[in-house]
Amino acid sequence: MVGGVLYRIGRDSILRWCLLPHEMTKVIVACHNSAYGGHFGTEVTVELEVPALRTAVEHAMDWDGAIQQRLNELERLDETRLLAFQAREALQKRRKKWHDDHIRERKFAIGDLVLLYGSKFWKRPGKLKIQWLGPYVVVNVNNNGSVQVANLSGNLLPTRINGF
């Protein structure tokens, strides 16, 4: 606080004012006198009227001009949101198409020898670490693509493995 006005330093290292003195007093009084335990409480809700007239006066606008400018800003915001939504949908469709095109179908038969990828190694990849477990023998192939495997001595793994 400098000279009774709250300031903050912007990204460009310029000192900017945040609240005028009468607004600052409203915020501090609302925080300290609230039922939520002041500004150290866990839930603080402050209702504060921000004077829109100050902005209109600074830019020498009349009320109709200020209202029209705000409506134009809201309309541009809606258009921007719509364009962003459409761009996101198009990107998701492109990614799904690329992913679907690059899936290789694998068909396993009973008795095939397979290796399992050790997914616990994905956090610490290394050139010399063994990331494959096995070999295992395919014991059962289900309609949904899952595979039941057993080690070479015939002991079944407790879970089914995704075969796709």
DOKE-324637 format. One record per residue (C-alpha): residue in three letters; x, y, z. Coordinates in steps of 0.5 Angstrom, whole numbers, padded with zeros to 4 digits, always signed. Example, Ala and Ser with C-alpha at 12.3 -4.5 7.8 and 13.67 -1.06 7.14 Angstrom:
ALA+0025-0009+0016 SER+0027-0002+0014 
This chain:
MET+0000+0000+0000 VAL+0003+0007-0002 GLY-0001+0013+0000 GLY-0007+0010+0002 VAL-0008+0006-0005 LEU-0007-0002-0006 TYR-0001-0003-0012 ARG+0001-0009-0015 ILE+0007-0010-0020 GLY+0005-0012-0026 ARG+0009-0017-0031 ASP+0012-0011-0034 SER+0015-0009-0027 ILE+0010-0002-0028 LEU+0007-0001-0021 ARG-0001-0001-0022 TRP-0006+0001-0017 CYS-0011-0004-0016 LEU-0016-0001-0011 LEU-0018+0006-0010 PRO-0018+0008-0002 HIS-0026+0008-0001 GLU-0026+0001-0005 MET-0020-0001-0001 THR-0023+0000+0006 LYS-0030-0004+0004 VAL-0025-0010+0002 ILE-0022-0009+0009 VAL-0028-0008+0013 ALA-0032-0014+0009 CYS-0026-0019+0011 HIS-0025-0017+0018 ASN-0032-0017+0020 SER-0035-0023+0016 ALA-0038-0029+0019 TYR-0032-0033+0016 GLY-0027-0031+0021 GLY-0023-0025+0017 HIS-0018-0026+0012 PHE-0015-0032+0015 GLY-0022-0036+0015 THR-0023-0042+0010 GLU-0029-0039+0006 VAL-0029-0032+0004 THR-0034-0028+0000 VAL-0033-0021-0001 GLU-0039-0017-0005 LEU-0036-0011-0008 GLU-0039-0006-0012 VAL-0034-0004-0018 PRO-0036+0003-0020 ALA-0037+0002-0028 LEU-0038+0010-0028 ARG-0031+0011-0027 THR-0029+0007-0033 ALA-0034+0011-0037 VAL-0032+0018-0035 GLU-0024+0016-0036 HIS-0026+0015-0043 ALA-0031+0020-0044 MET-0037+0016-0046 ASP-0044+0017-0045 TRP-0048+0011-0042 ASP-0051+0009-0048 GLY-0044+0008-0051 ALA-0041+0004-0045 ILE-0047-0001-0046 GLN-0046-0002-0053 GLN-0039-0003-0052 ARG-0040-0008-0047 LEU-0045-0011-0051 ASN-0040-0012-0057 GLU-0035-0014-0053 LEU-0039-0020-0050 GLU-0041-0022-0057 ARG-0034-0022-0059 LEU-0033-0027-0053 ASP-0038-0031-0055 GLU-0036-0032-0062 THR-0029-0033-0060 ARG-0031-0039-0055 LEU-0035-0042-0061 LEU-0029-0042-0066 ALA-0025-0045-0060 PHE-0030-0050-0059 GLN-0030-0052-0066 ALA-0022-0052-0067 ARG-0022-0057-0061 GLU-0027-0061-0064 ALA-0023-0061-0071 LEU-0017-0063-0067 GLN-0020-0068-0063 LYS-0023-0071-0069 ARG-0016-0071-0073 ARG-0012-0074-0067 LYS-0018-0080-0067 LYS-0017-0081-0074 TRP-0009-0081-0074 HIS-0010-0086-0067 ASP-0015-0091-0071 ASP-0011-0091-0077 HIS-0004-0093-0073 ILE-0007-0099-0069 ARG-0005-0105-0071 GLU-0009-0111-0070 ARG-0006-0117-0067 LYS-0009-0124-0067 PHE-0007-0129-0061 ALA-0008-0136-0062 ILE-0008-0141-0056 GLY-0001-0144-0055 ASP+0003-0137-0058 LEU+0009-0135-0054 VAL+0008-0127-0052 LEU+0012-0122-0048 LEU+0009-0117-0043 TYR+0011-0110-0043 GLY+0013-0108-0036 SER+0009-0102-0035 LYS+0012-0101-0028 PHE+0019-0098-0032 TRP+0016-0093-0036 LYS+0017-0087-0031 ARG+0025-0089-0031 PRO+0026-0091-0038 GLY+0034-0093-0039 LYS+0037-0096-0045 LEU+0040-0102-0041 LYS+0034-0104-0037 ILE+0029-0110-0039 GLN+0022-0107-0040 TRP+0019-0114-0043 LEU+0017-0120-0038 GLY+0016-0127-0040 PRO+0016-0131-0044 TYR+0009-0133-0043 VAL+0004-0138-0047 VAL-0003-0136-0049 VAL-0008-0140-0045 ASN-0015-0137-0047 VAL-0017-0132-0052 ASN-0023-0128-0050 ASN-0028-0125-0055 ASN-0027-0118-0053 GLY-0019-0119-0054 SER-0017-0120-0047 VAL-0012-0126-0047 GLN-0010-0130-0041 VAL-0003-0132-0040 ALA+0001-0137-0036 ASN+0009-0138-0035 LEU+0013-0143-0038 SER+0012-0148-0032 GLY+0004-0147-0033 ASN+0002-0142-0027 LEU-0003-0138-0030 LEU-0003-0130-0029 PRO-0008-0128-0024 THR-0011-0122-0029 ARG-0013-0122-0036 ILE-0008-0118-0041 ASN-0011-0113-0046 GLY-0009-0117-0053 PHE-0010-0111-0057 
